Amino acid sequence: MAKRASPEQQPFRWPDGIRAAISLSFDDARLSQVDRGLPVLNAHDARATFYVSLASLESRLSGWQEALAQGHEIGNHTLRHPCTGNFSFARGNPLEDYTLERMERELIEASDAIEDLLAVRPSTFAYPCGHTFVGRGENTCSYVPLVARLFRVGRTAFDETHNSPTFCDLAQVTGLDMDCAPLERVMAMVATAVADGGWLVLFGHDVGDGGRQTTLASVLDALCRHARDRANGLWLDTVSAIGDYVAPRASNRIPR
């Protein structure tokens, strides 16, 4: 009798003949995401994930309420957006001064605030600046386990490869930068994910015609058009939707 393949040996299958998955995510609740990004996404019936900073969220609350009603996802991006103090903008609130206890309090407080404002509790999280640590020196700790406990998916940033659906750690899903990227570069990342049957999570900040930390509206439009064309075999959806599909099918490896 032939041996049955173990879960790790069985090929991963996306639904309905899909060849790869893509999630579009945007950080900080910048106003251009409402003004320029949402019209592009909605024109293609494309759903995205927005990791919101609270002050920006409150400044255009009606726009984010509409985004939720249109099927987009709102995610947690911490209470105060702490990054390493090596960034001058973060020096007043650096991760090096955080403890796991403080980070946990602020993550929960951010989720509570979002739930109060939008009547939805975030199920996914994006690490500010892609940094996954608190403390310094011998007191440095990863807060990935904390994110794993509080959220279904955590997204990092400035990574170099898409996610393998049979191997990725959902608490630190890779995120590839699409800010300032020409269409050729973005489509090359898509092609690489398709060749591997992977999950490509892209992230950006502003949406517009150019400038620092800006996803080009023309590139976003072309990408959505490509991804929503059924002939290309892509599943374009929120981080939570694709994460939920991947979760029970991943290998969930435990180190030996």
C-alpha positions in Angstrom: 0.0 0.0 0.0 1.4 3.4 -1.0 2.2 5.7 1.9 -0.1 8.7 2.3 1.8 12.0 1.9 2.3 13.9 5.1 0.7 17.5 5.4 4.2 19.0 4.7 4.5 16.9 1.5 1.1 17.6 0.1 1.0 20.4 -2.5 -0.7 23.6 -1.4 -3.8 24.4 -3.5 -5.3 27.8 -3.9 -9.1 27.7 -4.5 -10.8 27.6 -7.9 -7.6 27.2 -10.0 -5.9 30.3 -8.5 -2.2 30.4 -9.1 -1.1 33.0 -6.5 -2.6 35.4 -4.0 -2.0 39.2 -3.6 -2.9 41.4 -0.7 -2.6 45.2 -1.0 -2.0 47.0 2.3 -1.5 50.6 3.2 -0.1 52.1 6.4 -0.9 55.1 8.6 -4.5 56.0 7.4 -3.1 58.8 5.2 -5.8 61.0 3.6 -4.6 60.3 0.1 -5.6 56.7 0.7 -9.2 57.8 1.0 -9.0 60.5 -1.7 -7.0 58.7 -4.3 -6.6 55.1 -3.3 -10.2 54.0 -2.5 -11.6 55.3 -5.9 -9.0 53.2 -7.8 -9.6 50.1 -5.7 -13.4 50.4 -5.8 -13.4 50.9 -9.6 -12.0 47.4 -9.8 -14.0 45.9 -6.9 -10.6 45.3 -5.2 -10.4 44.9 -1.5 -7.4 46.2 0.5 -6.2 46.3 4.1 -5.5 49.6 5.8 -3.3 49.7 8.9 -4.4 52.9 10.6 -2.9 55.4 12.9 -5.5 56.8 15.2 -5.1 60.5 14.7 -5.4 60.2 11.0 -8.3 57.8 11.3 -10.2 60.3 13.4 -9.5 63.2 11.0 -11.4 61.4 8.2 -13.6 59.0 10.1 -16.5 59.1 7.6 -14.1 58.1 4.8 -12.9 55.1 6.8 -16.5 54.1 7.7 -17.3 54.1 4.0 -14.1 52.0 3.3 -15.4 49.4 5.8 -18.8 49.4 4.2 -17.2 48.8 0.8 -15.5 45.6 2.1 -12.0 46.9 2.9 -10.2 45.8 6.1 -9.0 48.0 8.9 -6.0 46.7 10.8 -4.0 47.7 13.9 -0.8 49.7 13.5 -0.1 50.3 17.2 -1.2 53.2 19.4 1.9 55.5 18.9 3.7 54.0 15.9 7.0 53.2 17.6 10.1 52.5 15.5 13.8 52.4 16.3 15.2 55.6 17.7 17.8 55.5 14.9 15.0 57.3 13.0 15.1 60.9 14.1 11.2 61.1 13.9 11.0 58.2 16.4 13.5 59.3 18.9 10.8 60.6 21.3 9.1 57.2 21.5 11.6 54.6 20.4 11.1 50.8 20.5 14.4 50.6 22.4 12.5 52.1 25.4 9.6 49.7 25.2 8.9 46.5 27.2 6.6 43.7 26.2 4.2 44.7 28.8 4.0 48.3 27.5 3.6 47.1 23.9 0.8 44.7 24.9 -1.1 47.5 26.6 -0.7 49.8 23.6 -1.7 47.2 21.1 -4.9 46.4 23.0 -5.6 50.1 23.5 -5.3 50.7 19.8 -7.7 47.9 19.0 -10.1 49.1 21.6 -10.0 52.6 20.1 -10.6 51.3 16.5 -13.5 49.2 17.8 -15.0 52.2 19.5 -14.7 54.4 16.4 -15.6 51.8 13.7 -17.4 49.0 15.5 -14.9 46.5 14.2 -12.0 44.9 16.1 -8.8 44.5 14.0 -7.8 40.9 13.4 -4.5 41.7 11.6 -1.5 43.9 12.5 1.3 45.7 10.7 4.6 46.3 12.5 5.6 50.0 12.3 8.7 50.4 10.1 8.7 46.6 9.9 10.5 46.3 13.3 9.6 43.4 15.5 11.6 44.0 18.6 11.4 46.0 21.9 14.3 46.9 24.2 18.0 47.0 23.6 21.1 44.9 24.2 20.6 41.9 26.5 17.0 43.1 27.2 16.0 43.0 23.5 12.9 40.9 23.0 10.8 40.0 19.9 7.2 41.0 20.2 6.2 38.5 17.4 4.8 36.1 20.0 2.7 38.9 21.4 1.3 39.6 18.0 0.7 35.9 17.4 -1.5 35.9 20.5 -3.5 39.0 19.8 -3.9 38.8 16.0 -4.5 36.3 13.3 -1.9 37.9 11.0 1.1 40.2 11.6 2.7 41.9 8.6 6.3 43.0 8.5 7.8 45.4 5.9 10.7 46.0 3.5 11.2 42.3 2.9 12.7 40.7 -0.1 10.3 37.8 -1.0 6.7 36.8 -1.0 5.2 34.3 1.5 5.2 30.6 1.0 1.7 29.5 2.1 3.0 26.1 3.4 5.9 27.7 5.4 5.2 31.3 6.3 4.7 32.3 9.9 1.4 34.2 10.0 2.6 36.3 12.9 5.3 37.8 10.7 4.1 37.7 7.1 6.5 39.4 4.7 5.6 42.7 3.2 7.2 44.1 0.0 7.4 47.8 -0.7 5.3 49.2 -3.6 5.9 52.9 -2.8 7.6 54.7 -5.8 7.8 51.4 -7.6 7.3 51.5 -11.4 4.8 49.0 -12.9 7.5 46.8 -14.2 9.0 46.2 -10.8 5.6 45.5 -9.3 4.7 43.1 -12.0 8.0 41.3 -11.6 7.1 40.7 -7.9 3.7 39.3 -9.1 5.3 37.0 -11.6 7.7 35.6 -9.0 4.9 34.9 -6.7 2.9 33.2 -9.5 5.9 31.0 -10.4 6.1 29.8 -6.8 2.3 29.7 -6.0 2.9 32.2 -3.3 1.2 35.0 -1.4 2.5 38.4 -2.2 1.7 41.1 0.4 2.4 44.6 -0.9 2.4 47.7 1.3 2.4 51.4 0.6 1.7 54.7 2.2 0.3 57.7 0.3 -1.4 57.2 -3.1 -0.8 59.8 -5.8 1.3 60.8 -8.8 4.7 60.8 -7.2 6.7 61.7 -4.2 8.4 60.0 -1.2 6.4 57.1 0.3 3.8 57.3 -2.4 2.3 54.4 -4.3 1.7 55.6 -7.9 -2.1 55.7 -8.6 -1.4 54.6 -12.2 0.5 51.6 -11.0 -2.2 50.7 -8.5 -4.8 50.9 -11.2 -2.9 48.7 -13.6 -2.1 46.2 -10.9 -5.8 45.9 -9.8 -6.8 45.5 -13.5 -4.3 42.7 -13.9 -5.2 41.0 -10.7 -8.9 41.1 -11.2 -8.7 39.6 -14.7 -9.7 36.0 -14.1 -7.5 34.8 -17.0 -4.4 35.7 -14.9 -5.3 33.3 -12.1 -4.8 35.7 -9.1 -6.7 36.0 -5.9 -6.7 39.7 -4.8 -8.1 40.1 -1.3 -7.4 41.5 2.2 -4.7 40.2 4.5 -7.3 38.7 6.8 -9.2 36.9 4.1 -6.1 35.2 2.6 -4.6 34.7 6.0 -7.7 32.8 7.0 -7.4 30.5 4.0 -3.7 29.9 4.5 -3.9 29.3 8.3 -5.4 25.8 8.5 -3.4 24.6 5.4 0.1 25.8 6.5 2.5 23.3 8.0 2.6 25.0 11.4 6.1 23.6 11.9 7.4 23.3 15.5 11.2 23.3 15.9 12.6 20.0 16.9 
